[in-house]
Every structure is written in structure tokens, then in C-alpha cells.
Amino acid sequence: MTRTSLIRSATKRLDTLHSASYFAPTMTEALTSAGVPAEAHYLAQRSASLGTPSAELVVATFFNYAPAYVSTHVPAVWESLRPADITAARIAGVEAMSAQILASDAATASGMDRAGFDSLATKILERLRPVLDAQSLSGRPLFAAHVPALTGARAADPTLQSAVDLWAAITLLREHRGDAHIAALVTVGLSGLEAIVLDSATGRSFYPWSMRKTRGWSEEEWRETAEALQTRGLLTSSGDDAHLTDAGAALKEDAETRTDAAVASAWDVLTDDALSALADDAKVVAKLVLGSGVLPSKLFGHGSDAKS
């Protein structure tokens, strides 16, 4: 496996822990308890690192959310809530989620107790820290905003500190690559909506209905965009059962290759052996998270067999 493939694999596997935090019931409870409206949970927790951003800034940095949907919740959410309080609630939700994962049947079956996870997290963090230190702030607004917001995040339960530290490191890794990926998508000529329509068509991302619901796009907007992508030869049809054409797959791979190039220098601090070991350890984390059930699988797949 090439270094690029290893970096992609390690990043994707680790990102499972970050992604799970958006869906975990513990996060919902923490944000709701802090007074965040349910419909604004995602927008508020991720944009709080930016301070009190305008709807326009959130649209720009999140890239694939409908402007009308964002403006419904931002900046109104900042009128009653402080970003620092939302971030604190987010950390509390991550801590509770981590406890749930480590108490799951998947953890028991694999023999992963808190001490074992602490050892695993420590190994991963030792390899990630030099990578994070090498990541450039330039052109990475969400990554840059998250650095001070998450640095020094503390768990109420000291035995879960390594889990919180691991989540924070993975989040920084994710936001850095995410900023680069947005730049790549813009460079290959895709809008935010076009990008997620194509992503859904891979069958490895959110169902189209789920993507529309969570990002605020109407079915009419989605269909018009899908029809345009079909006309460009990137989709097989405009329906929710559409697949990528060869040209569509090539365009997505072009964007991924550009993203790989934009983050590669930060990973140069790891040897091939260290990178391979990180990918292996990341696989353990992904299996643990997926086995715990905190990340619902019914939101991911192909077609329209699930209902909103």
C-alpha cells in the first residue's frame, strides 16, 4: 500500500470517532441541556470555534449546507448562547460517548477496557502530535479556529482524558483535511450541493434523503442539480438511485488526489513503518466505534429505501 493510501486509510478510520460524536445520543443530551435547539446542534457545535460567525461565514466554511437552512439558525443561536458554553457541552458529549463506547458489547468482546484504550490512544496520539504540529494554518479556517477551541480540552472523569484528547486530535486532523478538500472541490469546479449529490451516488456516503434532510436542501434543488450533473455526464440518472459514471468517479478521484497533495507535507514527519502502525491502530478504533452502535448505519448507503 502506498503512503497516500495509508494516509487516506488512517484518516478515514480515525474519523469514525469524530463522525460518531455528531450522532451519539450523549451529544444530543449534552447540547440540549446547554440550551441548543435540536435543529441547530450540528451547526452550533462545529461553528462555535469561529466565535459568533454569520450565516455567510458558516455557509462558506461548511461548504455543502443550504444557505436558507443555515440562516434559519445562525446567527440567532448566538443571541442566547455563548460559543464557549457550546464547546464545553460538546466536550461533555464526547466524554459521555467515549464512556458508552468503552462500556459496549464491542469493547467487552475485544477485551478493550479503559486501561487498554488509554494505551491505544496514547500510541496514536504520540504519532499524531508531530503531524498536527506540521499542519499549516494557511487557507484552513475551520482547522485554525478549532486549534485554540480544542487545545487543553478537559474531561470531567480523568480516566477518559485520553479519549477526549484522541477525539480532539482527530477533529483537528479532520478539519485540516476538510478545509483542503473544499479547496480541491472548488478547483475541480463543483459547488457544495453538486459535491454531496455526487458523494451520495457513490453508495458509501449518506443516503440522498439523509443528505438533504441534514443539510437543508429541498428535493427540488437536489433534483435540479442531479439533472445538471447527469447532463454533464457525471451521473447515470437524476434519481436517488443514481450512480457515478466513469467521468463522475474520475472527477471525484481528481478532487481526492488534490486533497492528498495538500495535506501530504504534514505527514512527512512519519516514517513508512510509523504510518503503517498508525493505520493498524486506527482500524482498531474504527471497529470499536462501529461495533458500539453509536454511529447509525441506516443513514449510509445507496438509493431511497429509507425514509426521512
C-alpha positions in Angstrom: 0.0 0.0 0.0 1.4 3.4 -1.0 1.9 6.2 1.6 -1.0 8.1 0.1 -3.3 5.1 0.5 -2.1 4.6 4.1 -2.7 8.3 4.9 -6.2 8.0 3.5 -6.9 4.8 5.4 -5.6 6.0 8.7 -7.5 9.3 8.3 -10.8 7.6 7.4 -10.6 5.1 10.2 -9.8 7.7 12.8 -12.5 9.9 11.5 -15.1 7.3 12.6 -14.6 8.6 16.2 -15.1 12.2 15.1 -18.1 11.4 13.0 -19.8 9.4 15.7 -19.8 12.4 18.0 -22.4 14.1 15.8 -24.9 11.2 16.1 -24.3 9.9 19.6 -27.3 10.3 21.9 -24.9 11.6 24.6 -24.0 14.5 22.4 -27.7 15.3 21.7 -28.3 15.2 25.5 -25.3 17.5 26.3 -26.2 20.1 23.7 -29.9 20.1 24.5 -29.0 20.5 28.2 -26.9 23.5 27.3 -29.9 25.1 25.6 -29.0 24.5 21.9 -32.1 23.9 19.7 -32.1 20.4 18.3 -32.2 21.6 14.7 -29.1 23.7 15.3 -26.9 21.1 17.1 -24.5 20.4 14.2 -24.3 24.0 13.0 -23.7 25.3 16.6 -21.2 22.8 17.9 -19.0 22.9 14.8 -19.2 26.7 14.1 -18.8 27.7 17.8 -15.0 27.5 17.3 -15.3 30.5 14.9 -16.8 32.7 17.7 -20.2 34.1 16.7 -20.0 33.6 12.9 -22.5 35.0 10.5 -24.7 32.7 8.3 -22.5 33.6 5.3 -19.3 32.5 7.1 -20.8 29.2 8.1 -22.1 28.6 4.6 -18.6 29.3 3.2 -16.7 27.1 5.7 -19.1 24.2 5.8 -19.5 24.4 2.0 -22.3 21.9 1.4 -25.1 23.3 3.6 -28.1 25.2 2.1 -27.8 28.9 2.8 -31.5 29.2 3.7 -31.2 26.4 6.2 -28.1 27.9 7.8 -29.7 31.4 8.1 -32.6 29.9 10.0 -30.3 29.0 12.9 -27.3 31.3 12.5 -26.7 33.9 13.9 -29.8 33.5 16.0 -28.2 30.8 18.1 -25.6 33.3 19.4 -28.3 35.6 20.8 -28.9 33.2 23.8 -25.8 31.0 23.9 -22.1 31.7 24.2 -19.8 29.7 21.8 -17.6 28.7 24.8 -20.5 27.1 26.5 -21.5 25.2 23.4 -17.9 23.9 23.0 -17.9 22.9 26.7 -21.2 20.9 26.1 -19.6 19.4 23.0 -16.6 18.1 25.0 -19.0 16.7 27.7 -20.9 14.9 25.0 -17.7 13.4 23.6 -16.7 12.3 27.1 -20.0 10.6 27.7 -19.9 9.0 24.2 -16.5 7.6 25.0 -17.7 6.0 28.2 -20.6 4.5 26.3 -18.2 3.0 23.6 -16.0 1.5 26.3 -18.9 0.0 28.1 -20.3 -1.5 24.9 -20.5 -5.2 24.0 -18.0 -4.5 21.2 -15.4 -3.3 23.8 -16.1 -6.3 26.0 -15.9 -8.8 23.1 -12.5 -7.3 22.1 -11.2 -7.2 25.7 -10.9 -3.4 25.5 -11.2 -1.9 28.9 -10.3 1.7 29.8 -6.7 0.9 30.6 -6.3 -0.8 27.2 -8.0 2.1 25.4 -5.8 4.5 27.2 -2.7 2.7 26.0 -4.0 2.6 22.4 -5.0 6.2 22.4 -1.6 7.2 23.8 0.2 5.3 21.0 -2.0 7.0 18.4 -1.5 10.5 19.9 2.2 10.1 20.0 2.2 9.5 16.3 -0.4 12.2 15.5 1.1 15.1 17.5 4.1 15.8 15.1 1.6 15.5 12.2 -0.7 18.1 13.8 2.2 20.3 14.7 3.3 20.3 11.0 -0.2 21.2 9.7 -0.3 24.7 8.2 -2.9 27.2 9.3 -2.8 28.9 5.9 -6.0 28.5 4.0 -7.6 26.4 6.7 -10.2 28.5 8.5 -12.1 25.7 10.3 -8.9 24.0 11.3 -7.4 27.2 12.5 -10.5 28.0 14.6 -10.5 24.6 16.2 -6.9 24.7 17.4 -7.5 27.1 20.3 -11.0 25.9 20.9 -9.9 22.3 21.5 -6.4 22.7 22.9 -6.5 21.7 26.5 -10.0 20.3 26.5 -10.5 18.6 29.8 -12.6 15.5 30.7 -14.5 15.6 34.0 -13.5 11.9 34.5 -9.7 11.7 34.4 -9.9 8.1 33.2 -11.5 9.4 30.0 -9.0 12.1 29.3 -7.1 10.1 26.7 -10.4 9.5 24.9 -11.2 13.3 24.8 -7.6 14.0 23.7 -7.8 11.5 20.9 -11.1 12.9 19.7 -9.7 16.4 19.8 -6.6 15.4 17.8 -8.7 13.5 15.2 -11.1 16.5 14.9 -8.1 18.8 14.1 -6.9 16.2 11.6 -10.3 16.1 10.1 -10.8 19.9 9.8 -7.4 20.4 8.3 -8.1 17.8 5.5 -11.6 19.1 5.2 -10.5 22.6 4.5 -8.1 21.3 1.9 -10.9 19.1 0.4 -13.2 22.1 0.0 -10.5 24.0 -1.9 -10.0 20.9 -4.1 -13.7 20.7 -4.9 -13.8 24.3 -5.8 -10.8 23.8 -8.0 -12.4 21.0 -10.0 -15.5 23.1 -10.5 -18.0 21.7 -8.0 -20.4 23.6 -5.8 -21.3 22.3 -2.3 -24.6 20.8 -3.4 -23.0 19.2 -6.5 -20.3 17.7 -4.3 -22.8 16.0 -2.0 -25.1 14.8 -4.8 -22.0 13.1 -6.3 -20.9 11.8 -2.9 -24.3 10.2 -2.3 -24.1 8.5 -5.6 -21.0 6.6 -4.6 -23.2 4.4 -2.3 -20.6 4.9 0.5 -21.9 8.1 2.0 -25.3 9.3 3.3 -28.4 8.3 1.6 -29.7 11.1 -0.6 -32.8 11.6 1.6 -30.5 11.9 4.7 -28.1 14.3 3.0 -31.0 16.5 2.0 -32.5 16.5 5.5 -29.3 17.1 7.4 -28.0 19.8 5.1 -31.3 21.6 4.4 -31.6 21.2 0.7 -35.1 20.7 -0.8 -35.8 17.8 -3.1 -36.4 20.2 -6.0 -33.0 21.8 -5.5 -31.4 18.4 -5.3 -33.2 17.1 -8.4 -32.3 20.1 -10.5 -28.6 19.7 -9.5 -28.7 16.0 -10.2 -30.2 16.6 -13.7 -27.4 19.1 -14.4 -24.8 16.6 -13.3 -26.4 13.9 -15.5 -26.3 16.3 -18.4 -22.5 16.8 -17.7 -22.1 13.1 -17.9 -21.2 12.7 -14.2 -24.3 10.8 -13.1 -26.2 7.9 -14.6 -29.6 9.5 -13.8 -31.2 12.3 -11.7 -32.9 9.9 -9.3 -31.9 8.9 -5.8 -30.7 5.6 -7.3 -28.2 7.3 -9.5 -24.6 6.1 -9.7 -21.4 7.8 -10.8 -20.4 7.5 -14.4 -16.7 6.8 -15.1 -16.3 10.5 -15.6 -18.0 11.3 -12.3 -15.8 8.8 -10.5 -12.7 10.3 -12.2 -13.7 13.8 -11.1 -14.2 12.7 -7.5 -10.8 11.0 -7.6 -9.2 14.1 -9.0 -10.5 16.1 -6.0 -9.2 13.4 -3.6 -5.8 13.4 -5.2 -5.6 17.2 -4.9 -6.6 16.9 -1.3 -3.9 14.2 -0.7 -1.3 16.6 -2.2 -2.5 19.5 0.0 -2.0 17.5 3.3 0.9 15.3 2.3 3.7 17.5 3.7 2.4 17.3 7.3 2.5 13.5 7.1 6.2 13.6 6.0 7.2 13.6 9.7 6.2 9.9 10.0 8.2 7.0 8.6 6.5 4.4 6.5 6.6 2.0 9.4 5.1 4.5 11.8 2.4 5.4 9.3 1.6 1.7 8.8 1.4 1.1 12.5 -0.9 4.2 12.9 -3.3 2.8 10.2 -3.4 -0.5 12.0 -4.2 1.1 15.4 -6.8 3.4 13.7 -8.5 0.2 12.4 -8.9 -0.9 16.0 -10.6 2.4 16.9 -12.9 2.3 13.9 -14.0 -1.3 14.7 -14.7 -0.4 18.3 -16.7 2.7 17.4 -18.7 0.9 14.7 -19.3 -2.1 16.9 -20.6 0.1 19.7 -23.6 1.2 17.8 -23.2 5.0 18.5 -22.9 5.6 14.7 -26.2 4.7 13.0 -25.6 2.7 9.8 -29.1 3.2 8.4 -28.1 6.7 7.3 -25.4 5.4 4.9 -25.9 3.6 1.6 -27.4 3.9 -1.8 -30.9 4.7 -3.2 -34.0 5.9 -1.5 -35.2 2.8 0.5 -35.0 4.7 3.8 -37.5 7.4 4.8 -36.9 10.8 6.3 
